[in-house]
């Protein structure tokens, strides 16, 4: 039988969470220079104004990773590393708005990549109408046309929603096809939001731990 949730919370919860934090904290940083440029892609998830700077779902936590994400984009540009950016973009009658406040409406500034990232970004932009960019037909075409890519470095928001769903889908698809490709989610360059019962720190914790247990690499940081 399932335990009552209040009972579960009483049983060793603090020690379990502490162990999870420690395990994630022990993940080593990676060097951008350790990757073969022509076999590597940077995937930027939803670093758009509607999550970074303005609108109902913008978050100061996500804003805090914007500048350094732009620096990583610049480094990838200089090293001719392939880049792809997902941009949340919805019509006004989007079904997703039954779960979330209206955000990133088509043809508004909210659906645009931030100016700091845009300054250095050279690559493919894919608009997405759900939390999971993996299922977008345009991404499937991109993936098919870039079968030389072996290392997928992922950053952006939200860690426990769009990043988590995309990374898990990508990794499980590679597993299904028995492909030995690396999916790498950078802890320091992924963020989520605080709001109501949704605490950013705990949401990040569970998302990163979930990804790690599913074969996704979650280094603390990336040096470039």
C-alpha positions in Angstrom: 0.0 0.0 0.0 1.1 3.6 -0.6 2.2 5.5 2.5 0.4 8.7 3.5 2.6 11.5 2.1 2.9 13.1 5.6 4.4 9.9 6.8 6.9 9.8 4.0 8.0 13.4 4.8 8.7 12.4 8.4 10.9 9.4 7.5 14.5 10.5 6.8 13.5 13.3 4.5 16.2 15.7 5.6 19.0 13.1 5.3 17.8 12.0 1.9 17.7 15.6 0.6 21.1 16.2 2.1 22.6 13.2 0.3 21.0 14.3 -3.0 22.5 17.8 -2.6 25.9 16.4 -1.8 25.8 14.0 -4.8 25.0 16.8 -7.2 27.6 19.1 -5.5 30.3 16.5 -6.2 29.7 16.5 -9.9 32.9 17.9 -11.6 32.9 20.9 -13.9 33.7 20.3 -17.5 35.9 22.2 -20.0 34.4 23.4 -23.3 37.8 22.7 -24.8 37.5 19.0 -24.0 34.9 18.5 -26.7 35.5 18.1 -30.4 33.9 21.2 -31.9 32.4 19.6 -35.0 30.8 16.8 -32.9 29.3 19.1 -30.3 26.1 21.2 -30.1 24.9 23.8 -27.6 21.1 23.6 -27.0 19.6 26.7 -25.3 16.2 26.2 -23.9 13.8 29.1 -23.6 16.2 32.0 -22.8 13.6 34.3 -24.1 12.4 37.6 -22.7 9.1 36.1 -21.4 11.0 33.9 -19.0 14.0 36.2 -18.3 12.9 39.8 -18.3 9.2 40.5 -18.7 5.8 38.9 -18.5 3.8 36.6 -16.1 6.4 33.9 -16.1 9.6 35.9 -16.0 11.9 35.0 -13.1 14.9 36.8 -11.4 16.4 33.3 -11.0 16.5 32.9 -14.8 17.7 36.5 -15.3 20.6 35.6 -13.1 22.0 33.1 -15.7 21.4 35.3 -18.7 24.7 37.0 -18.9 26.8 33.9 -18.4 24.7 32.0 -20.9 25.5 34.8 -23.4 29.2 34.3 -22.6 29.0 30.6 -23.3 27.2 31.3 -26.6 30.0 33.7 -27.5 32.6 31.0 -26.7 30.7 28.5 -28.8 30.4 30.9 -31.7 34.2 31.6 -31.6 34.8 27.8 -31.6 32.3 27.2 -34.4 30.2 24.9 -32.2 26.7 24.2 -33.6 24.0 26.0 -31.7 20.2 25.6 -31.4 17.8 27.7 -29.4 14.3 26.8 -28.4 11.9 29.7 -28.1 8.6 29.3 -26.3 5.9 30.8 -28.6 2.1 30.5 -28.3 -1.1 31.7 -29.9 -3.5 33.5 -27.6 -5.8 30.4 -27.4 -3.0 28.0 -26.6 -4.1 24.9 -24.5 -1.1 25.3 -22.3 -2.7 28.4 -20.8 -5.1 26.1 -18.9 -2.0 25.2 -16.7 0.1 28.4 -16.9 -0.7 32.1 -17.2 -0.5 33.5 -20.8 3.1 34.0 -21.8 5.4 34.2 -24.8 2.6 35.1 -27.2 3.6 35.0 -30.9 4.8 38.2 -32.4 5.6 39.8 -29.1 8.9 40.6 -27.4 8.4 37.8 -24.9 9.1 35.1 -27.6 12.4 36.7 -28.6 15.8 35.5 -27.4 17.3 38.0 -25.0 19.5 40.7 -26.5 22.6 39.6 -24.6 22.3 36.1 -26.1 21.2 37.3 -29.5 24.3 39.4 -29.8 26.5 36.2 -30.2 24.0 33.5 -31.3 24.6 32.0 -34.7 22.5 28.9 -35.2 19.0 27.5 -35.5 16.0 28.9 -33.7 13.0 26.6 -33.2 9.7 27.9 -31.8 7.8 25.5 -29.6 4.2 25.4 -28.5 4.7 23.0 -25.6 7.1 22.5 -22.7 8.9 19.8 -24.6 11.0 21.0 -27.6 12.0 17.4 -28.5 8.6 16.7 -30.1 8.7 19.6 -32.4 8.9 18.4 -36.0 11.5 21.0 -36.8 13.8 19.7 -34.1 13.4 16.1 -35.4 14.5 17.3 -38.8 17.4 19.1 -37.3 18.4 16.0 -35.3 18.3 13.9 -38.4 20.4 16.4 -40.3 23.0 16.6 -37.5 23.7 12.9 -36.9 27.4 13.7 -36.5 26.7 15.4 -33.2 27.8 13.3 -30.3 27.8 15.8 -27.4 24.6 17.8 -26.6 25.3 20.6 -24.0 22.1 21.9 -22.6 21.4 25.1 -20.7 18.3 27.3 -20.0 15.0 27.2 -18.2 13.0 25.8 -16.6 15.2 23.1 -15.1 12.2 21.0 -13.9 10.0 21.6 -16.9 11.3 22.3 -20.4 14.9 21.4 -19.7 14.0 18.2 -17.9 11.5 17.0 -20.5 13.8 17.8 -23.4 16.9 16.2 -21.9 15.0 13.0 -20.8 13.3 12.7 -24.2 16.6 13.1 -26.0 18.5 10.6 -23.9 15.7 8.0 -24.0 15.5 8.3 -27.7 19.3 7.7 -28.0 18.9 4.7 -25.7 16.0 3.3 -27.8 18.2 3.6 -30.9 21.2 2.2 -29.0 23.3 5.3 -29.8 26.2 6.3 -27.5 25.7 10.0 -27.4 26.3 12.3 -24.4 23.5 14.5 -23.0 25.0 17.1 -20.7 22.9 19.6 -18.6 25.0 22.3 -16.9 23.8 22.9 -13.3 25.1 26.5 -13.1 23.4 27.5 -16.4 19.9 26.1 -15.7 17.3 27.7 -13.5 13.6 27.6 -12.6 11.3 29.9 -10.7 10.0 30.5 -7.2 6.3 30.8 -6.8 3.7 29.4 -4.3 4.5 25.9 -3.4 7.1 25.7 -6.3 10.4 26.4 -4.6 13.2 26.9 -7.1 16.0 25.2 -5.0 14.0 22.0 -4.3 12.7 21.9 -7.9 16.2 22.1 -9.3 17.4 19.4 -6.9 14.8 16.9 -8.0 15.2 17.7 -11.6 19.0 17.4 -11.7 18.9 14.2 -9.7 16.2 12.7 -11.9 18.3 13.5 -15.0 21.4 12.1 -13.4 19.7 8.8 -12.5 18.6 8.5 -16.1 22.1 8.7 -17.6 22.3 12.4 -18.2 25.5 14.2 -17.2 24.9 17.1 -14.8 28.3 18.8 -14.2 28.3 21.7 -11.8 29.7 24.2 -14.3 31.3 24.6 -17.7 34.7 26.3 -18.1 35.3 28.2 -21.3 
